[in-house]
Amino acid sequence: MKHLILFLLITILVFVVSLVFPWWIAGVICFIICYLLKPGYFTAFAISLISVFLIWYLKAYVNDAHFDHPVSGLLSNLLGGIPTSSVFFLTGSIGGISAGLAGLLGHWTRKIVTNSKI
């Protein structure tokens, strides 16, 4: 149940806040949530990665459908003729990996702060 709450919290906050702020806010949100909720290191990385991957993948897919000439086709030609679905996968992977590392950093920061005896 804690994993589901963590997933939903990251997904909803990143989706709503990314409508206003730049792309890197996903990493900041994952860092803060994983710092405050104290998940395990694997859980912090995996849930941050999966939730932001899904958001970025779906946003890229939906936004691409609204263009007269889809941007995914242009990017696929620029990247050597890869399929357009791979462009969406690469977009989601970039966001997911950066958010996963931010969530892991939030977990590690929590460990350092709680273990230091200052």
C-alpha positions as YAML, in Angstrom:
chain: A
units: angstrom
residues:
- id: 1
  name: MET
  ca: [0.00, 0.00, 0.00]
- id: 2
  name: LYS
  ca: [2.90, 2.36, 0.76]
- id: 3
  name: HIS
  ca: [4.30, 1.76, -2.74]
- id: 4
  name: LEU
  ca: [0.97, 2.64, -4.34]
- id: 5
  name: ILE
  ca: [0.70, 5.85, -2.32]
- id: 6
  name: LEU
  ca: [4.26, 6.78, -3.27]
- id: 7
  name: PHE
  ca: [3.55, 6.06, -6.95]
- id: 8
  name: LEU
  ca: [0.31, 8.06, -7.00]
- id: 9
  name: LEU
  ca: [1.81, 10.96, -5.05]
- id: 10
  name: ILE
  ca: [4.78, 11.28, -7.40]
- id: 11
  name: THR
  ca: [2.66, 10.83, -10.51]
- id: 12
  name: ILE
  ca: [0.01, 13.38, -9.58]
- id: 13
  name: LEU
  ca: [2.44, 15.99, -8.24]
- id: 14
  name: VAL
  ca: [4.82, 15.72, -11.19]
- id: 15
  name: PHE
  ca: [1.97, 15.93, -13.71]
- id: 16
  name: VAL
  ca: [0.34, 18.96, -12.10]
- id: 17
  name: VAL
  ca: [3.50, 20.87, -11.25]
- id: 18
  name: SER
  ca: [5.12, 20.21, -14.64]
- id: 19
  name: LEU
  ca: [2.30, 22.11, -16.32]
- id: 20
  name: VAL
  ca: [3.78, 25.29, -14.84]
- id: 21
  name: PHE
  ca: [7.46, 24.62, -14.10]
- id: 22
  name: PRO
  ca: [10.32, 23.35, -16.32]
- id: 23
  name: TRP
  ca: [11.15, 19.70, -16.98]
- id: 24
  name: TRP
  ca: [13.62, 19.34, -14.11]
- id: 25
  name: ILE
  ca: [10.93, 19.86, -11.48]
- id: 26
  name: ALA
  ca: [10.21, 16.12, -11.70]
- id: 27
  name: GLY
  ca: [13.60, 15.41, -10.15]
- id: 28
  name: VAL
  ca: [13.05, 17.93, -7.38]
- id: 29
  name: ILE
  ca: [9.64, 16.45, -6.54]
- id: 30
  name: CYS
  ca: [11.01, 12.88, -6.52]
- id: 31
  name: PHE
  ca: [13.89, 13.98, -4.28]
- id: 32
  name: ILE
  ca: [11.58, 15.69, -1.77]
- id: 33
  name: ILE
  ca: [8.99, 12.90, -1.68]
- id: 34
  name: CYS
  ca: [11.60, 10.14, -1.31]
- id: 35
  name: TYR
  ca: [13.33, 12.16, 1.39]
- id: 36
  name: LEU
  ca: [10.14, 12.66, 3.39]
- id: 37
  name: LEU
  ca: [8.44, 9.26, 2.95]
- id: 38
  name: LYS
  ca: [11.57, 7.14, 3.59]
- id: 39
  name: PRO
  ca: [11.18, 4.34, 1.00]
- id: 40
  name: GLY
  ca: [13.95, 1.81, 0.46]
- id: 41
  name: TYR
  ca: [16.69, 2.61, -2.02]
- id: 42
  name: PHE
  ca: [15.32, 0.29, -4.72]
- id: 43
  name: THR
  ca: [11.76, 1.48, -4.15]
- id: 44
  name: ALA
  ca: [12.82, 5.13, -4.32]
- id: 45
  name: PHE
  ca: [14.61, 4.57, -7.63]
- id: 46
  name: ALA
  ca: [12.08, 2.24, -9.24]
- id: 47
  name: ILE
  ca: [8.88, 4.08, -8.38]
- id: 48
  name: SER
  ca: [10.35, 7.46, -9.33]
- id: 49
  name: LEU
  ca: [11.59, 6.02, -12.61]
- id: 50
  name: ILE
  ca: [8.33, 4.29, -13.50]
- id: 51
  name: SER
  ca: [6.03, 7.16, -12.60]
- id: 52
  name: VAL
  ca: [7.98, 9.85, -14.45]
- id: 53
  name: PHE
  ca: [8.60, 7.50, -17.39]
- id: 54
  name: LEU
  ca: [4.86, 7.01, -17.78]
- id: 55
  name: ILE
  ca: [4.12, 10.72, -17.48]
- id: 56
  name: TRP
  ca: [6.73, 11.75, -20.04]
- id: 57
  name: TYR
  ca: [5.85, 8.93, -22.43]
- id: 58
  name: LEU
  ca: [2.15, 9.74, -22.37]
- id: 59
  name: LYS
  ca: [2.67, 13.50, -22.56]
- id: 60
  name: ALA
  ca: [4.98, 13.08, -25.56]
- id: 61
  name: TYR
  ca: [2.47, 10.80, -27.27]
- id: 62
  name: VAL
  ca: [-0.52, 13.08, -26.64]
- id: 63
  name: ASN
  ca: [1.33, 16.28, -27.56]
- id: 64
  name: ASP
  ca: [2.69, 14.70, -30.73]
- id: 65
  name: ALA
  ca: [-0.83, 13.90, -31.93]
- id: 66
  name: HIS
  ca: [-1.78, 17.60, -31.87]
- id: 67
  name: PHE
  ca: [0.82, 18.75, -34.40]
- id: 68
  name: ASP
  ca: [0.14, 19.05, -38.15]
- id: 69
  name: HIS
  ca: [3.46, 17.34, -38.85]
- id: 70
  name: PRO
  ca: [4.37, 15.11, -35.88]
- id: 71
  name: VAL
  ca: [7.62, 15.98, -34.17]
- id: 72
  name: SER
  ca: [8.30, 12.31, -33.51]
- id: 73
  name: GLY
  ca: [8.65, 11.74, -37.25]
- id: 74
  name: LEU
  ca: [11.19, 14.54, -37.52]
- id: 75
  name: LEU
  ca: [13.16, 13.25, -34.54]
- id: 76
  name: SER
  ca: [13.09, 9.68, -35.81]
- id: 77
  name: ASN
  ca: [14.61, 10.84, -39.11]
- id: 78
  name: LEU
  ca: [17.18, 12.90, -37.22]
- id: 79
  name: LEU
  ca: [18.16, 9.86, -35.14]
- id: 80
  name: GLY
  ca: [18.74, 7.65, -38.15]
- id: 81
  name: GLY
  ca: [15.25, 6.51, -39.09]
- id: 82
  name: ILE
  ca: [14.28, 4.78, -35.86]
- id: 83
  name: PRO
  ca: [10.57, 4.04, -35.34]
- id: 84
  name: THR
  ca: [8.51, 6.86, -33.88]
- id: 85
  name: SER
  ca: [7.53, 4.72, -30.90]
- id: 86
  name: SER
  ca: [11.22, 4.57, -30.00]
- id: 87
  name: VAL
  ca: [11.29, 8.36, -29.83]
- id: 88
  name: PHE
  ca: [8.55, 8.25, -27.20]
- id: 89
  name: PHE
  ca: [10.45, 5.52, -25.34]
- id: 90
  name: LEU
  ca: [13.66, 7.59, -25.37]
- id: 91
  name: THR
  ca: [11.76, 10.63, -24.11]
- id: 92
  name: GLY
  ca: [10.27, 8.65, -21.23]
- id: 93
  name: SER
  ca: [13.60, 7.01, -20.46]
- id: 94
  name: ILE
  ca: [15.43, 10.32, -20.13]
- id: 95
  name: GLY
  ca: [12.84, 11.68, -17.73]
- id: 96
  name: GLY
  ca: [12.51, 8.40, -15.85]
- id: 97
  name: ILE
  ca: [16.21, 7.86, -15.30]
- id: 98
  name: SER
  ca: [16.78, 11.43, -14.11]
- id: 99
  name: ALA
  ca: [13.80, 11.17, -11.72]
- id: 100
  name: GLY
  ca: [14.91, 7.73, -10.52]
- id: 101
  name: LEU
  ca: [18.35, 9.05, -9.67]
- id: 102
  name: ALA
  ca: [16.79, 12.04, -7.91]
- id: 103
  name: GLY
  ca: [14.60, 9.72, -5.83]
- id: 104
  name: LEU
  ca: [17.63, 7.59, -4.97]
- id: 105
  name: LEU
  ca: [19.53, 10.73, -3.99]
- id: 106
  name: GLY
  ca: [16.62, 11.71, -1.74]
- id: 107
  name: HIS
  ca: [16.85, 8.32, -0.02]
- id: 108
  name: TRP
  ca: [20.61, 8.59, 0.40]
- id: 109
  name: THR
  ca: [20.37, 12.14, 1.71]
- id: 110
  name: ARG
  ca: [17.86, 11.00, 4.31]
- id: 111
  name: LYS
  ca: [20.28, 8.23, 5.38]
- id: 112
  name: ILE
  ca: [23.17, 10.69, 5.70]
- id: 113
  name: VAL
  ca: [21.15, 13.25, 7.64]
- id: 114
  name: THR
  ca: [19.69, 10.73, 10.08]
- id: 115
  name: ASN
  ca: [23.02, 8.95, 10.67]
- id: 116
  name: SER
  ca: [25.07, 12.08, 11.37]
- id: 117
  name: LYS
  ca: [25.37, 12.99, 15.03]
- id: 118
  name: ILE
  ca: [25.77, 16.75, 14.90]
...
